[in-house]
Amino acid sequence: MDLSPTDEQAHLRDTLTRFLAKAASPERVREAEPLGFDREVWDGLVEIGAVAMGLPATHGGAGAALADLAVVAERAGSAIAPAPVVEAMVAGRLLAAFAGPDDAWLGRVAEGTALLTLAVRPATAGLATLVPGGAVADAALVLDADSGDLVLVPLRPSGSAIENLASSPLGDVATTAPDRVVLASGHTAATAYALALDEWRALTACWLGGLSRAALDLGVQYATDRKQFGVPIGSFQAVQQTLADVATDLDGAELLAAKAVWALDEHEAVADRFASMAFSFSAQTAEKVTSAALHFHGGYGFMEEYDVQLYFRRAKGTRLLLGDPRGELLELADRIFPGGTAPATTQPAVVASATLPADRERRGPDFRLGADVEAFRDEVRAFLAEHVTDDVVEQAYRTGTVHNWDLHRAMATQGWISAGWPAEYGGGGRSPLEMNVLSEEMYLSGAPVDGMGIASLVAHTILLEGSDWQKATIVPRILSGEVICCLGYSEPESGSDVAACTTKAENDGDEWVINGQKMFTTLAHESAYVFLLTRTNTEVAKHKGLTMFVVPMDTPGIAITPVHTMGGERTNITYYDDVRVPDRFRVGDVDAGWKVMMTALVFERNAAWYGEAVRLLDHAAHWAASAPGPDGTPRLADPLVRERLARGAIGNEVSNLLGWRAAWLASTGVLPSTEGTMAKLFTTEHYQRSAGDFIDLLGADGLRRHGSPGAPADGWIEAVYRHSQVTTIYGGTSEVLRGIVAERGLGLPRNR
Ligand SMILES: Cc1cc2nc3c(=O)[nH]c(=O)nc-3n(C[C@H](O)[C@H](O)[C@H](O)COP(=O)(O)OP(=O)(O)OC[C@H]3O[C@@H](n4cnc5c(N)ncnc54)[C@H](O)[C@@H]3O)c2cc1C
C-alpha cells in the first residue's frame, strides 16, 4: 500500500496549480459566467497535455493511467476551472476504443482542435438533455437508449448555455443529427458506455474532492479571521464540530475516489462498485462541505462577491448530473446485490494481484497490501474460522465480557498478541499493515476483541514510555497471553476531561500510596494489571500533575464492583484504598502521565472497528434477501431497503479506508494522530446510524431481542442497536474527537 502520488503526478499537479492560479482565478471564473467556459483555460489545459494524455499512444495520446487524469480532475475541481475537462478526457478514451488511429475526429481530439464531450445520461426520444460541456463542445458521445447505439454527434457550439444553477456549459444534444456517426451497437455499445460512465464517476469524484477541499479552506480561513463576541468564530464549538465532521467526510471521499480510480486502472472485478460509491459519497460530501463553508460566512457567503457561493452552486449542480442522487444509491445496490441476491459478505473483495507486478511501476496511489500481508490475512482467517465459533460469539454476548481466554491464549500461542512487537522484545515484528489485517479480520469474524486490544495497547505504550524492568517483566506476561490489562482513566467527576483526575498517588519512600475511585474499568475482573492514571501534583496546571502506573490488580486495597450496561457489556467501578505500589510500577516520569496517556490514546483510536459495521450490514442484507415483503417478493427488492443498504455499504468502505490510511501512515513511521481520530469518529458515527437505519427496516419485529423466537437476523440488529450507542462515547466521545480534528487537523483557533 502506498497512498502517495508518483513523482510525475506531483510534478503535473504543480504545473496545473501554477497555470490555474492565473488562468482560472476566481475573477476569471466569474467572468466566464454564465456560460461557464473560458477558451484560454481550455487551450492551456490542452497545451499542458491534460486533455489528450489519457488517449492510447497509438492514437496520439500518452497512454496515461486514470490516476494521472485524476490529478487533472482534482486540480480543475479545486479551481472550479471553466472547462469540461473531465468529460473531454473520458469521451476521448471512449472514442479511442472504437476509432482507428487515423480517425479524423480522434486526430482533432488528440491535437486539441476539437472539444469532445460525453452525455452522462442516455438520450431518449432522440435527445440527450443537459449534457455537460454540450454548449461548447464540437462533438458529443451519446448512448441512444432507443436504438442502443453509441453515437458521435457533431455539434455547432451555440456559445450560450442553458442557464443553470452551476453556471456550467450544459447543452442539449439531438442524436437524430444526419451527420451522426454510429460507433457501436447493442451489448458492445452498452458495455463501453458503462465503463466510460464509471470512469466519469471516479474522475468526477476527484473533481468534487478538489472543489470541496478548496471550499473547506475558504470556510476555515473565514472562521479563523472573522471575529464575533470578541473571538474568532472558528473557536466556537458549533462551528468547529460541523467543520470537523465535513473535513472527516472529505478525507474519506478523497480516499474513496482514489480507490475507485485505482480499481478501474487495475481492471478490478468490483471497480464498478467503487466508482458508484465514490460518485455518490463525493457528491454528498461536496454538498455538505460547501453548504457548511457558505453557512459559516454568515450573510457574506450569500453575496456574489464572495467566492464560496461559486463552489456551493457547482457542488449541487454536479451532483444532479446523473439525476436524483437516490437513484445513484439504487444503482449501487444493483451492483452489490446482482440479481437480487445477497453475497456472503457485503465487503467487496479486491482481487487484484496482491503485489505490484515486477515489470511495471506504481501508477499512482496503490491500495494493494502486498503478498506478505495477504498471506498473513489468509493465515488469520483460517485460524479465526476455527477458533471464533458461534459459541465464542454467543458467550461474549451472554456474559457481557468481551474477552475469551481460550481464544486469547490460542492467539498468544500463534504469537499474535505480540505480533506487532519488535523481535528484540520477543515479538513477531509484524508491520502496522499486518497488524491492521489482524485487527480487521478479528472484527469481521465477530471475535471478542477487547481483552486483546487493551492488553496490546498497554504493552505498546510501555514499549514507548516504560522502564527496562517493565519491558522485561510485565510486557512478556502480556505478550505470552498469560495476563490482560484494564484501563483506569475515567472517574466519577472526570470523563472527557480525563486530566481532571483526582485519584491520588502520594510518594512514601520507594512506594506510592494510591487512593481514589475509577469508573468504567472494563475487564478489571479479568485483568492482572490496571493502567492507572493518578494525580501526583495539585500545585500545577491539571495536565502537568498526572502520573501513570501499571498496578497489579491483586494489590491489597483494590476492590471491584460490576456495572451492567444497556448494550449488555459488563464494566466495573474500581476502588483504591491505601493501595501501596513500588515505584518500579510507575510508567514514565513523575507528573508526566499526560504524555503517556496521549501515546496510549493514539493506539486506542486506530482500531479497525469498521468490521463490526460490515457484520451489521451483512445481517441486514441476508435478512432482506430472505424475508418476504407484502407482495411476497423478498424485501431486498424494495427500493427503500436497497437505498439504506447501499448507504450502509458506502459508509463501511469509507470507514475501512480511513482506518487503512492510519495504518499506512503508521507503516511509514508517522504517528497518525488526527487520521486515527478521524477513523474512529467516522466509523462509530456511521455504525450507529446504520444500526438505527437497519432496525427501522425490520419494523416492529426489530424489537425482538437476540434469542427470542422469530427475531429477524437472529436479533443481532437489535443487539447492535443497543451496543453501537457506546461506541461514540468510549475511546473519546465524538464531540471530543471533533474538537481534535478541528484544532489539530484544521488548525482552527482554540475553543474556550
Ligand atoms: C461500556 C463502557 C466502557 C468503558 N470502558 C472504559 C475503560 O475501560 N476505562 C476507562 O477509563 N473508561 C472507560 N469508559 C469511560 C468512557 O471513556 C467515558 O464514558 C467517556 O470518556 C465519556 O466520559 P463521561 O461518561 O464522564 O461523559 P462526559 O465527559 O460527562 O460527557 C457527557 C457528554 O458531554 C459531552 N462533552 C463533554 N465534554 C465536552 C466538550 N469539551 N465539548 C463538547 N461536548 C463535551 C460528551 O461528548 C458527552 O456527550 C467506558 C464507558 C462505557 C460506557
The ligand as a Gaussian input file, in Angstrom:
#p B3LYP/6-31G(d) Opt

LIG

0 1
 C      -19.250000       0.482000      28.325000
 C      -18.193000       1.466000      28.689000
 C      -16.903000       1.028000      28.807000
 C      -15.893000       1.927000      29.170000
 N      -14.633000       1.459000      29.378000
 C      -13.705000       2.273000      29.945000
 C      -12.471000       1.776000      30.395000
 O      -12.180000       0.602000      30.241000
 N      -11.616000       2.624000      31.016000
 C      -11.904000       3.939000      31.198000
 O      -11.086000       4.659000      31.771000
 N      -13.074000       4.453000      30.770000
 C      -13.974000       3.645000      30.159000
 N      -15.182000       4.146000      29.762000
 C      -15.475000       5.541000      30.029000
 C      -15.522000       6.400000      28.803000
 O      -14.244000       6.599000      28.295000
 C      -16.209000       7.704000      29.210000
 O      -17.575000       7.374000      29.419000
 C      -16.077000       8.782000      28.193000
 O      -14.755000       9.248000      28.136000
 C      -17.004000       9.971000      28.486000
 O      -16.930000      10.382000      29.820000
 P      -18.266000      10.565000      30.696000
 O      -19.031000       9.316000      30.585000
 O      -17.868000      11.031000      32.017000
 O      -19.081000      11.669000      29.911000
 P      -18.844000      13.270000      29.989000
 O      -17.435000      13.572000      29.768000
 O      -19.506000      13.791000      31.200000
 O      -19.646000      13.705000      28.706000
 C      -21.075000      13.811000      28.666000
 C      -21.462000      14.440000      27.340000
 O      -20.895000      15.749000      27.271000
 C      -20.129000      15.893000      26.120000
 N      -18.945000      16.690000      26.396000
 C      -18.059000      16.551000      27.404000
 N      -17.059000      17.417000      27.279000
 C      -17.294000      18.121000      26.156000
 C      -16.596000      19.163000      25.481000
 N      -15.436000      19.647000      25.901000
 N      -17.142000      19.632000      24.349000
 C      -18.316000      19.132000      23.883000
 N      -19.003000      18.174000      24.473000
 C      -18.489000      17.664000      25.598000
 C      -19.679000      14.485000      25.753000
 O      -19.338000      14.377000      24.387000
 C      -20.883000      13.676000      26.147000
 O      -21.811000      13.655000      25.112000
 C      -16.193000       3.286000      29.355000
 C      -17.509000       3.723000      29.200000
 C      -18.502000       2.838000      28.888000
 C      -19.904000       3.337000      28.784000

